[in-house]
C-alpha cells in the first residue's frame, strides 16, 4: 500500500450550503476516509476544515452573516507529528474564515 507524508485539502466558496447539498460531498468524504489510512498527516483548510469536523465528529457548523479573517496564534499540540518537523511550536497563521464551532476541548497530547 502506498502511503504519503502529508495531504492538504482546501475549500470552496460553499460555506453557506449544507454539507450534503454540495454536489461532490460523497467524493470528498471518500477522499477524507482514504487519507486516514494512506496519509500520515492531513491539513484541512477553510471549508475543508469545517467539512472534516462534520464528517469525522458530526460537529455542526454555524453560518455567519459575513466572513471573519485575520492572523491568529497557533500552538502545536503534538510536536512529534511529522507534518510539523522543522516548524516552530508556536506560530501565527492567516485564517480566512473562522466558523463558530462548538467544539469540546480535549487534551490531544501524548504522555
C-alpha positions, 0 to 999 in steps of 0.5 A, spaced: 500 500 500 502 506 498 502 511 503 504 519 503 507 524 508 502 529 508 495 531 504 492 538 504 485 539 502 482 546 501 475 549 500 470 552 496 466 558 496 460 553 499 460 555 506 453 557 506 450 550 503 449 544 507 454 539 507 450 534 503 447 539 498 454 540 495 454 536 489 461 532 490 460 531 498 460 523 497 467 524 493 470 528 498 468 524 504 471 518 500 477 522 499 477 524 507 476 516 509 482 514 504 487 519 507 486 516 514 489 510 512 494 512 506 496 519 509 500 520 515 498 527 516 492 531 513 491 539 513 484 541 512 483 548 510 477 553 510 471 549 508 475 543 508 476 544 515 469 545 517 467 539 512 472 534 516 469 536 523 462 534 520 464 528 517 469 525 522 465 528 529 458 530 526 460 537 529 455 542 526 457 548 523 454 555 524 453 560 518 455 567 519 452 573 516 459 575 513 466 572 513 471 573 519 479 573 517 485 575 520 492 572 523 491 568 529 496 564 534 497 557 533 500 552 538 502 545 536 499 540 540 503 534 538 510 536 536 512 529 534 507 529 528 511 529 522 507 534 518 510 539 523 518 537 523 522 543 522 516 548 524 516 552 530 511 550 536 508 556 536 506 560 530 501 565 527 497 563 521 492 567 516 485 564 517 480 566 512 474 564 515 473 562 522 466 558 523 463 558 530 464 551 532 462 548 538 467 544 539 469 540 546 476 541 548 480 535 549 487 534 551 490 531 544 497 530 547 501 524 548 504 522 555 
